[in-house]
């Protein structure tokens, strides 16, 4: 295999997706997923070891950046709303997808549990990528959505752990190490930045990536997922990154230029068109079950919080997305023989479609306008001037 030619194909596809995104106004993450679908089904492009690593690192860095973007003051102010949105966003689709898979689709208990877990997720990576493009990540609404998405995925990880994980000394060590690092870094990082930051060697970026990879490795060793501690690490350093916006922009630029195209293209490669057609009815039903359950849970809360209708619809649609934890849960079920290959293809297709369709609808018809958009612009301009 000629590594350089293969890499050029991947980045060429990412370049094409970027051009299409600019011309159409569709989020580049969505276009990369769709390009990945075409690349698999017509070019027969398959992930390899280094591509899988870059895709995984892209998911970790994106999740970290999503946590680092959350203003701690905004999170504390809206903690009740974030917890409520995240909890119902996980619980309602989990119960609905489990019930349909077990009672109507006649999957066995373990397969139905995997279906419920996989379809309960919300994609922090997609939501963050889309909001960065539009500037909503800088608004209070955007940060509340990101926090709610994390609560949803935390519920997914806990459900997968309670139902199937093996608890041993590695899990205990991972928890203790995570707590220690989360306690240490907010105190150590500002000092490290003062002494070693701002140099051509980009030492502060390597410092951040070291701890992301360390916690990711410990999480994997413990049977958890590498992206979970990434968001927690981002949250614990959010106050630091609110002051060091230039560092945040550098990490974001590196992630979107090199890492995230592999992540989103790989997501599209998981969709097999022959498998889609052979199980089309079940895929459509499960997609409707997931999105309907999200609406039943999230939409009434947005009205209870007295949000505008447009903001409520935008929030509900974005929280209906799925990608990282949905595919992780499905793959866990397949590798541990809890689901078969056909069930895996169905679940992954539903997960990825739920990442694409609600996002496209949200961006096309319910993008928040007016004061929120102005707030995003006003926050983005000073950050650029500081650079």
Sine and cosine of phi, psi and omega as CSV:
sin_phi,cos_phi,sin_psi,cos_psi,sin_omega,cos_omega
0.00,0.00,0.77,-0.64,0.06,-1.00
-1.00,0.08,0.98,-0.21,-0.11,-0.99
-0.86,0.51,-0.64,0.77,-0.08,-1.00
-0.93,0.37,-0.64,0.77,0.03,-1.00
-0.92,0.39,-0.65,0.76,0.03,-1.00
-0.89,0.46,-0.69,0.72,0.02,-1.00
-0.89,0.46,-0.60,0.80,0.01,-1.00
-0.91,0.41,-0.56,0.83,0.04,-1.00
-0.91,0.42,-0.73,0.69,0.01,-1.00
-0.86,0.50,-0.75,0.67,-0.03,-1.00
-0.95,0.30,-0.49,0.87,0.11,-0.99
-0.90,0.44,-0.67,0.75,0.07,-1.00
-0.89,0.45,-0.65,0.76,0.04,-1.00
-0.90,0.44,-0.62,0.79,0.04,-1.00
-0.90,0.43,-0.71,0.71,0.04,-1.00
-0.87,0.49,-0.69,0.73,0.02,-1.00
-0.88,0.47,-0.64,0.77,0.02,-1.00
-0.90,0.44,-0.66,0.75,0.02,-1.00
-0.91,0.42,-0.69,0.72,0.04,-1.00
-0.88,0.48,-0.67,0.74,0.00,-1.00
-0.87,0.50,-0.70,0.72,0.00,-1.00
-0.91,0.42,-0.65,0.76,-0.04,-1.00
-0.95,0.30,-0.56,0.83,-0.09,-1.00
-0.99,-0.15,-0.33,0.94,-0.07,-1.00
0.99,0.17,0.12,0.99,0.06,-1.00
-0.99,0.11,0.61,-0.80,0.00,-1.00
-0.79,0.61,0.69,-0.72,-0.03,-1.00
-0.89,0.45,-0.52,0.85,0.04,-1.00
-0.88,0.47,-0.68,0.74,0.01,-1.00
-0.91,0.40,-0.66,0.75,-0.01,-1.00
-0.91,0.41,-0.64,0.77,0.01,-1.00
-0.89,0.45,-0.62,0.78,0.05,-1.00
-0.89,0.45,-0.72,0.69,0.00,-1.00
-0.90,0.43,-0.64,0.77,0.07,-1.00
-0.90,0.44,-0.60,0.80,0.06,-1.00
-0.88,0.47,-0.63,0.78,0.06,-1.00
-0.86,0.50,-0.73,0.68,-0.01,-1.00
-0.91,0.40,-0.63,0.78,-0.02,-1.00
-0.90,0.44,-0.60,0.80,0.00,-1.00
-0.96,0.29,-0.72,0.69,-0.16,-0.99
-0.99,0.14,-0.35,0.94,-0.03,-1.00
-0.88,-0.48,-0.52,0.85,0.04,-1.00
-0.98,-0.20,-0.17,0.99,0.00,-1.00
0.84,0.55,0.62,0.79,0.06,-1.00
-0.96,0.27,0.74,-0.67,-0.03,-1.00
-0.82,-0.58,0.57,-0.82,0.06,-1.00
-0.91,0.42,0.51,-0.86,0.12,-0.99
-0.84,-0.54,-0.07,-1.00,-0.15,-0.99
-0.89,0.45,-0.74,0.68,-0.03,-1.00
-0.95,0.31,-0.52,0.86,0.08,-1.00
-0.92,0.40,-0.64,0.77,0.07,-1.00
-0.89,0.46,-0.63,0.78,0.02,-1.00
-0.90,0.43,-0.73,0.69,0.00,-1.00
-0.90,0.44,-0.62,0.78,0.04,-1.00
-0.90,0.43,-0.69,0.72,0.03,-1.00
-0.90,0.44,-0.67,0.75,0.04,-1.00
-0.91,0.42,-0.60,0.80,0.06,-1.00
-0.87,0.49,-0.67,0.74,0.04,-1.00
-0.90,0.44,-0.66,0.75,-0.01,-1.00
-0.90,0.43,-0.74,0.67,-0.04,-1.00
-0.92,0.39,-0.65,0.76,0.04,-1.00
-0.87,0.49,-0.69,0.72,0.00,-1.00
-0.91,0.41,-0.64,0.77,0.06,-1.00
-0.88,0.48,-0.73,0.68,-0.01,-1.00
-0.89,0.46,-0.59,0.80,0.04,-1.00
-0.87,0.49,-0.66,0.75,0.05,-1.00
-0.93,0.36,-0.63,0.78,-0.03,-1.00
-0.93,0.36,-0.38,0.92,0.00,-1.00
-0.97,0.23,-0.30,0.95,-0.09,-1.00
-0.97,0.23,0.85,-0.53,0.05,-1.00
-0.95,0.30,0.86,-0.52,-0.03,-1.00
-0.82,0.57,-0.59,0.81,0.01,-1.00
-0.91,0.42,-0.66,0.75,0.02,-1.00
-0.92,0.40,-0.63,0.77,0.00,-1.00
-0.89,0.45,-0.70,0.71,0.02,-1.00
-0.90,0.43,-0.64,0.77,-0.02,-1.00
-0.90,0.43,-0.58,0.81,-0.08,-1.00
-0.92,-0.39,0.46,0.89,-0.07,-1.00
-0.88,0.48,-0.67,0.75,0.00,-1.00
-0.88,0.48,-0.72,0.70,-0.01,-1.00
-0.90,0.43,-0.68,0.74,-0.01,-1.00
-0.89,0.46,-0.72,0.70,0.00,-1.00
-0.89,0.45,-0.67,0.74,-0.01,-1.00
-0.91,0.42,-0.75,0.66,-0.01,-1.00
-0.88,0.48,-0.72,0.69,-0.03,-1.00
-0.90,0.43,-0.64,0.77,-0.04,-1.00
-0.92,0.40,-0.76,0.65,-0.01,-1.00
-0.94,0.33,-0.50,0.87,0.03,-1.00
-0.91,0.42,-0.49,0.87,0.10,-0.99
-1.00,0.09,-0.76,0.65,-0.21,-0.98
-0.93,0.38,-0.72,0.70,-0.09,-1.00
-0.90,0.44,-0.79,0.62,0.02,-1.00
-0.93,0.37,-0.49,0.87,0.06,-1.00
-0.88,0.48,-0.76,0.65,-0.02,-1.00
-0.92,0.40,-0.66,0.76,-0.05,-1.00
-0.92,0.39,-0.73,0.68,-0.02,-1.00
-0.92,0.39,-0.62,0.79,0.05,-1.00
-0.89,0.45,-0.73,0.68,-0.04,-1.00
-0.89,0.47,-0.70,0.71,-0.01,-1.00
-0.91,0.42,-0.72,0.69,-0.05,-1.00
-0.89,0.45,-0.62,0.78,-0.10,-1.00
-0.99,0.14,-0.73,0.68,-0.14,-0.99
-1.00,0.01,-0.54,0.84,-0.07,-1.00
-0.96,-0.27,-0.71,0.71,0.03,-1.00
-0.98,0.18,-0.21,0.98,0.07,-1.00
0.90,0.43,0.55,0.83,0.16,-0.99
-0.97,0.24,0.41,-0.91,0.03,-1.00
-0.95,0.30,0.11,-0.99,-0.14,-0.99
-0.86,0.50,-0.73,0.68,-0.04,-1.00
-0.91,0.40,-0.66,0.75,0.03,-1.00
-0.90,0.43,-0.63,0.77,0.03,-1.00
-0.91,0.41,-0.61,0.79,0.07,-1.00
-0.90,0.45,-0.68,0.73,0.05,-1.00
-0.88,0.48,-0.66,0.75,0.03,-1.00
-0.88,0.48,-0.71,0.71,0.02,-1.00
-0.88,0.48,-0.68,0.73,-0.01,-1.00
-0.93,0.37,-0.72,0.69,-0.04,-1.00
-0.90,0.44,-0.56,0.83,-0.06,-1.00
-1.00,-0.09,0.07,1.00,0.05,-1.00
-1.00,0.00,-0.11,0.99,-0.21,-0.98
-0.98,0.20,0.29,-0.96,0.20,-0.98
-0.78,-0.62,0.68,-0.74,-0.08,-1.00
-1.00,0.04,0.97,-0.23,0.10,-1.00
-0.88,0.48,-0.63,0.78,-0.05,-1.00
-0.89,0.46,-0.73,0.69,0.01,-1.00
-0.92,0.40,-0.73,0.68,-0.03,-1.00
-0.86,0.51,-0.70,0.71,-0.01,-1.00
-0.91,0.41,-0.72,0.70,-0.02,-1.00
-0.86,0.50,-0.68,0.74,-0.01,-1.00
-0.92,0.39,-0.67,0.74,-0.07,-1.00
-0.96,0.30,-0.50,0.87,0.07,-1.00
-0.90,0.44,-0.65,0.76,0.00,-1.00
-0.89,0.45,-0.56,0.83,-0.07,-1.00
-0.99,-0.14,-0.23,0.97,-0.01,-1.00
1.00,0.01,-0.02,1.00,-0.05,-1.00
-0.94,0.33,-0.33,0.94,0.05,-1.00
-0.87,0.49,-0.37,0.93,0.00,-1.00
-1.00,0.06,-0.07,1.00,-0.03,-1.00
-0.99,-0.13,0.27,-0.96,0.04,-1.00
-0.90,0.44,-0.62,0.78,0.04,-1.00
-0.88,0.48,-0.73,0.68,-0.03,-1.00
-0.89,0.46,-0.66,0.75,-0.01,-1.00
-0.94,0.34,-0.55,0.84,0.07,-1.00
-0.92,0.39,-0.65,0.76,0.03,-1.00
-0.89,0.45,-0.70,0.72,0.01,-1.00
-0.87,0.49,-0.67,0.74,0.02,-1.00
-0.90,0.43,-0.67,0.75,0.04,-1.00
-0.90,0.44,-0.62,0.78,0.03,-1.00
-0.89,0.46,-0.64,0.77,0.00,-1.00
-0.91,0.42,-0.66,0.75,0.02,-1.00
-0.87,0.50,-0.65,0.76,0.04,-1.00
-0.86,0.51,-0.77,0.64,-0.04,-1.00
-0.94,0.35,-0.49,0.87,0.10,-0.99
-0.89,0.46,-0.66,0.75,0.07,-1.00
-0.88,0.48,-0.63,0.78,0.03,-1.00
-0.89,0.46,-0.74,0.68,-0.02,-1.00
-0.90,0.44,-0.67,0.74,0.02,-1.00
-0.90,0.44,-0.64,0.76,0.02,-1.00
-0.90,0.44,-0.68,0.73,0.02,-1.00
-0.89,0.45,-0.63,0.77,0.01,-1.00
-0.93,0.37,-0.72,0.70,-0.02,-1.00
-0.89,0.45,-0.63,0.77,-0.08,-1.00
-0.98,0.20,-0.59,0.81,-0.21,-0.98
-0.72,-0.69,-0.32,0.95,-0.15,-0.99
-0.95,0.32,0.42,-0.91,0.09,-1.00
-0.98,-0.21,0.83,-0.55,-0.04,-1.00
-1.00,-0.06,0.84,-0.53,-0.01,-1.00
-0.58,-0.81,-0.24,-0.97,-0.04,-1.00
-0.92,0.39,-0.51,0.86,0.04,-1.00
-0.91,0.42,-0.62,0.78,0.05,-1.00
-0.90,0.44,-0.68,0.73,0.04,-1.00
-0.89,0.46,-0.69,0.72,0.00,-1.00
-0.89,0.45,-0.66,0.75,0.03,-1.00
-0.88,0.48,-0.71,0.71,0.00,-1.00
-0.89,0.46,-0.72,0.69,-0.01,-1.00
-0.91,0.41,-0.66,0.75,0.01,-1.00
-0.90,0.43,-0.65,0.76,0.02,-1.00
-0.89,0.45,-0.72,0.69,0.01,-1.00
-0.88,0.48,-0.65,0.76,0.00,-1.00
-0.90,0.43,-0.72,0.69,-0.02,-1.00
-0.92,0.40,-0.65,0.76,0.02,-1.00
-0.91,0.42,-0.51,0.86,0.07,-1.00
-0.97,0.25,-0.62,0.78,-0.12,-0.99
-0.98,0.22,-0.70,0.71,-0.21,-0.98
-0.89,0.45,-0.65,0.76,0.03,-1.00
-0.86,0.51,-0.41,0.91,0.01,-1.00
-1.00,-0.01,-0.57,0.82,-0.06,-1.00
-0.99,0.13,-0.60,0.80,-0.15,-0.99
-0.88,0.47,-0.73,0.69,0.03,-1.00
-0.86,0.51,-0.63,0.78,0.03,-1.00
-0.92,0.40,-0.68,0.73,0.04,-1.00
-0.87,0.49,-0.67,0.74,-0.01,-1.00
-0.90,0.43,-0.65,0.76,0.00,-1.00
-0.90,0.44,-0.60,0.80,-0.08,-1.00
-1.00,0.08,-0.69,0.72,-0.17,-0.99
-0.91,-0.41,-0.14,0.99,-0.09,-1.00
-0.97,0.22,0.27,-0.96,0.09,-1.00
0.98,0.22,0.24,0.97,-0.01,-1.00
-0.98,-0.20,0.28,-0.96,-0.05,-1.00
-0.91,0.42,-0.39,0.92,-0.02,-1.00
-0.96,0.28,-0.16,0.99,0.02,-1.00
0.82,0.57,0.71,0.70,-0.08,-1.00
-0.88,0.47,-0.58,0.81,-0.03,-1.00
-0.92,0.40,-0.51,0.86,0.06,-1.00
-0.94,0.34,-0.69,0.72,0.04,-1.00
-0.89,0.46,-0.62,0.78,0.04,-1.00
-0.85,0.52,-0.73,0.68,0.00,-1.00
-0.91,0.40,-0.70,0.72,-0.01,-1.00
-0.91,0.42,-0.56,0.83,0.03,-1.00
-0.85,0.52,-0.75,0.67,-0.04,-1.00
-0.95,0.32,-0.54,0.84,0.08,-1.00
-0.90,0.45,-0.71,0.71,-0.01,-1.00
-0.94,0.33,-0.59,0.80,0.02,-1.00
-0.88,0.47,-0.77,0.63,0.00,-1.00
-0.92,0.39,-0.59,0.81,0.06,-1.00
-0.89,0.46,-0.66,0.76,0.04,-1.00
-0.91,0.41,-0.66,0.75,0.03,-1.00
-0.92,0.40,-0.62,0.78,0.04,-1.00
-0.89,0.46,-0.70,0.72,0.01,-1.00
-0.90,0.44,-0.66,0.75,0.03,-1.00
-0.88,0.47,-0.55,0.84,-0.02,-1.00
-1.00,0.10,-0.02,1.00,-0.01,-1.00
1.00,0.06,0.19,0.98,0.07,-1.00
-0.99,-0.14,-0.35,-0.94,-0.04,-1.00
-0.85,-0.52,0.61,-0.79,-0.12,-0.99
-0.91,0.42,-0.43,0.90,-0.04,-1.00
-0.97,0.22,-0.33,0.94,-0.06,-1.00
-0.90,0.44,-0.80,0.60,0.01,-1.00
-0.93,0.38,-0.32,0.95,-0.01,-1.00
-0.88,0.48,-0.69,0.73,0.00,-1.00
-0.93,0.38,-0.65,0.76,0.03,-1.00
-0.88,0.47,-0.65,0.76,0.03,-1.00
-0.91,0.41,-0.64,0.77,0.06,-1.00
-0.88,0.47,-0.67,0.74,0.01,-1.00
-0.90,0.44,-0.66,0.75,-0.05,-1.00
-0.94,0.33,-0.38,0.93,0.04,-1.00
-0.98,-0.22,0.13,0.99,-0.08,-1.00
-0.87,0.49,-0.65,0.76,0.00,-1.00
-0.89,0.46,-0.65,0.76,0.05,-1.00
-0.89,0.46,-0.71,0.71,-0.04,-1.00
-0.96,0.28,-0.34,0.94,0.13,-0.99
-0.91,0.42,-0.49,0.87,0.03,-1.00
-1.00,0.02,-0.54,0.84,-0.04,-1.00
-0.97,-0.25,0.91,0.42,-0.08,-1.00
-0.92,0.40,-0.53,0.85,-0.03,-1.00
-0.90,0.44,-0.65,0.76,0.05,-1.00
-0.89,0.46,-0.66,0.75,0.04,-1.00
-0.87,0.48,-0.67,0.74,0.00,-1.00
-0.92,0.40,-0.60,0.80,0.01,-1.00
-0.91,0.41,-0.70,0.72,0.02,-1.00
-0.91,0.41,-0.62,0.79,0.03,-1.00
-0.91,0.42,-0.67,0.74,-0.01,-1.00
-0.89,0.45,-0.68,0.73,0.01,-1.00
-0.90,0.44,-0.65,0.76,-0.02,-1.00
-0.91,0.42,-0.74,0.67,-0.07,-1.00
-0.96,0.29,-0.45,0.89,-0.01,-1.00
-0.98,0.22,-0.62,0.78,-0.16,-0.99
-0.86,-0.51,-0.68,0.74,-0.20,-0.98
-1.00,0.08,-0.78,0.63,-0.13,-0.99
-0.92,0.40,-0.49,0.87,0.09,-1.00
-0.85,0.53,-0.64,0.77,0.04,-1.00
-0.90,0.43,-0.62,0.78,-0.02,-1.00
-0.90,0.43,-0.77,0.64,-0.07,-1.00
-0.97,0.25,-0.60,0.80,0.08,-1.00
-0.89,0.46,-0.67,0.74,0.02,-1.00
-0.89,0.46,-0.61,0.80,0.04,-1.00
-0.86,0.50,-0.66,0.75,0.02,-1.00
-0.93,0.37,-0.53,0.85,-0.01,-1.00
-0.90,0.44,-0.43,0.90,-0.01,-1.00
-0.93,0.37,-0.29,0.96,-0.03,-1.00
-1.00,0.06,0.92,-0.40,0.05,-1.00
-0.99,-0.12,0.87,-0.49,-0.02,-1.00
-0.89,0.45,-0.64,0.77,0.07,-1.00
-0.88,0.48,-0.66,0.75,0.04,-1.00
-0.91,0.41,-0.57,0.82,0.01,-1.00
-0.89,0.45,-0.72,0.69,-0.05,-1.00
-0.93,0.37,-0.60,0.80,-0.05,-1.00
-0.94,0.34,-0.41,0.91,-0.01,-1.00
-0.82,-0.57,0.54,0.84,-0.15,-0.99
-0.86,0.50,-0.68,0.74,-0.05,-1.00
-0.89,0.47,-0.73,0.69,0.00,-1.00
-0.90,0.43,-0.63,0.78,0.02,-1.00
-0.88,0.47,-0.72,0.69,0.00,-1.00
-0.89,0.46,-0.69,0.73,-0.03,-1.00
-0.90,0.44,-0.73,0.68,-0.01,-1.00
-0.91,0.41,-0.58,0.81,0.07,-1.00
-0.90,0.44,-0.69,0.72,0.03,-1.00
-0.91,0.42,-0.62,0.79,0.03,-1.00
-0.88,0.48,-0.73,0.68,-0.01,-1.00
-0.89,0.46,-0.79,0.62,-0.08,-1.00
-0.91,0.41,-0.65,0.76,0.02,-1.00
-0.89,0.45,-0.65,0.76,0.02,-1.00
-0.91,0.41,-0.63,0.78,0.07,-1.00
-0.88,0.48,-0.69,0.73,0.00,-1.00
-0.91,0.42,-0.68,0.74,-0.01,-1.00
-0.89,0.46,-0.57,0.82,0.00,-1.00
-1.00,0.09,-0.74,0.68,-0.17,-0.98
-1.00,0.08,-0.69,0.72,-0.11,-0.99
-0.85,0.53,-0.73,0.68,0.02,-1.00
-0.87,0.49,-0.53,0.85,0.02,-1.00
-0.92,0.38,-0.61,0.79,0.03,-1.00
-0.90,0.43,-0.54,0.84,0.07,-1.00
-0.96,0.29,-0.62,0.78,0.04,-1.00
-0.89,0.46,-0.59,0.81,0.03,-1.00
-0.99,0.17,0.01,1.00,0.05,-1.00
0.89,0.46,0.63,0.78,0.12,-0.99
-0.98,0.19,0.36,-0.93,0.11,-0.99
-0.91,0.41,0.46,-0.89,-0.05,-1.00
-0.85,0.53,-0.67,0.74,-0.03,-1.00
-0.89,0.45,-0.70,0.72,0.02,-1.00
-0.91,0.41,-0.62,0.78,0.02,-1.00
-0.90,0.45,-0.69,0.72,0.02,-1.00
-0.92,0.40,-0.66,0.75,0.01,-1.00
-0.88,0.47,-0.71,0.70,0.01,-1.00
-0.89,0.46,-0.73,0.69,-0.04,-1.00
-0.89,0.46,-0.68,0.73,0.00,-1.00
-0.91,0.41,-0.69,0.72,0.01,-1.00
-0.91,0.42,-0.58,0.82,0.02,-1.00
-0.98,0.21,-0.09,1.00,0.10,-0.99
-1.00,0.04,-0.10,1.00,-0.03,-1.00
-0.96,0.27,0.26,-0.97,0.07,-1.00
-0.39,-0.92,0.49,-0.87,0.09,-1.00
-0.24,-0.97,-0.98,0.17,-0.20,-0.98
-0.85,0.52,-0.89,0.45,-0.09,-1.00
-0.94,0.34,-0.44,0.90,0.06,-1.00
-0.92,0.40,-0.72,0.69,0.03,-1.00
-0.94,0.34,-0.59,0.81,0.05,-1.00
-0.88,0.48,-0.72,0.69,-0.01,-1.00
-0.90,0.44,-0.66,0.75,0.02,-1.00
-0.90,0.44,-0.70,0.72,0.00,-1.00
-0.91,0.41,-0.59,0.81,0.07,-1.00
-0.87,0.50,-0.71,0.71,0.01,-1.00
-0.89,0.46,-0.62,0.78,-0.01,-1.00
-0.94,0.35,-0.74,0.67,-0.07,-1.00
-0.93,0.38,-0.44,0.90,0.03,-1.00
-0.99,-0.15,0.21,0.98,0.08,-1.00
0.85,0.52,0.58,0.81,0.09,-1.00
-1.00,0.01,-0.42,0.91,0.09,-1.00
-0.72,-0.69,0.35,-0.94,0.04,-1.00
-1.00,-0.07,0.05,-1.00,-0.08,-1.00
-0.88,0.48,-0.64,0.77,0.00,-1.00
-0.91,0.42,-0.70,0.72,0.04,-1.00
-0.89,0.45,-0.63,0.78,0.05,-1.00
-0.88,0.48,-0.73,0.68,0.00,-1.00
-0.87,0.49,-0.66,0.75,0.02,-1.00
-0.88,0.47,-0.76,0.65,-0.06,-1.00
-0.90,0.44,-0.70,0.71,-0.02,-1.00
-0.91,0.42,-0.63,0.78,0.04,-1.00
-0.89,0.45,-0.69,0.72,0.04,-1.00
-0.88,0.47,-0.70,0.72,-0.01,-1.00
-0.86,0.52,-0.74,0.67,-0.07,-1.00
-0.95,0.32,-0.62,0.78,0.08,-1.00
-0.88,0.47,-0.58,0.81,0.04,-1.00
-0.94,0.34,-0.35,0.93,0.10,-0.99
-0.98,0.19,-0.50,0.87,-0.09,-1.00
-1.00,0.00,-0.81,0.59,-0.19,-0.98
-0.91,0.41,-0.79,0.61,0.01,-1.00
-0.87,0.49,-0.57,0.82,0.00,-1.00
-0.92,0.40,-0.70,0.71,0.02,-1.00
-0.88,0.47,-0.67,0.74,0.02,-1.00
-0.91,0.42,-0.68,0.73,-0.01,-1.00
-0.88,0.47,-0.71,0.70,-0.03,-1.00
-0.94,0.35,-0.57,0.82,-0.07,-1.00
-0.98,0.20,-0.59,0.81,-0.19,-0.98
-0.85,-0.53,-0.32,0.95,-0.13,-0.99
-0.77,-0.64,0.30,0.95,0.04,-1.00
-0.87,0.49,0.83,-0.56,-0.05,-1.00
-0.89,0.45,0.74,-0.67,-0.02,-1.00
-0.88,-0.48,0.09,-1.00,0.09,-1.00
1.00,0.10,-0.79,-0.61,-0.15,-0.99
-0.89,0.46,-0.63,0.77,-0.03,-1.00
-0.91,0.42,-0.65,0.76,0.01,-1.00
-0.91,0.42,-0.65,0.76,0.04,-1.00
-0.90,0.44,-0.61,0.79,0.01,-1.00
-0.88,0.47,-0.66,0.75,0.01,-1.00
-0.89,0.46,-0.70,0.72,-0.01,-1.00
-0.90,0.43,-0.69,0.73,-0.04,-1.00
-0.90,0.43,-0.52,0.86,0.02,-1.00
-0.99,0.16,-0.49,0.87,-0.06,-1.00
-0.97,0.25,-0.57,0.82,-0.07,-1.00
-0.89,0.45,-0.75,0.66,0.03,-1.00
-0.86,0.51,-0.59,0.81,-0.01,-1.00
-0.89,0.45,-0.63,0.77,0.01,-1.00
-0.94,0.35,-0.58,0.81,-0.02,-1.00
-0.93,0.37,-0.53,0.85,0.00,-1.00
-0.90,0.44,-0.50,0.86,-0.01,-1.00
-0.94,0.33,0.00,0.00,0.00,0.00
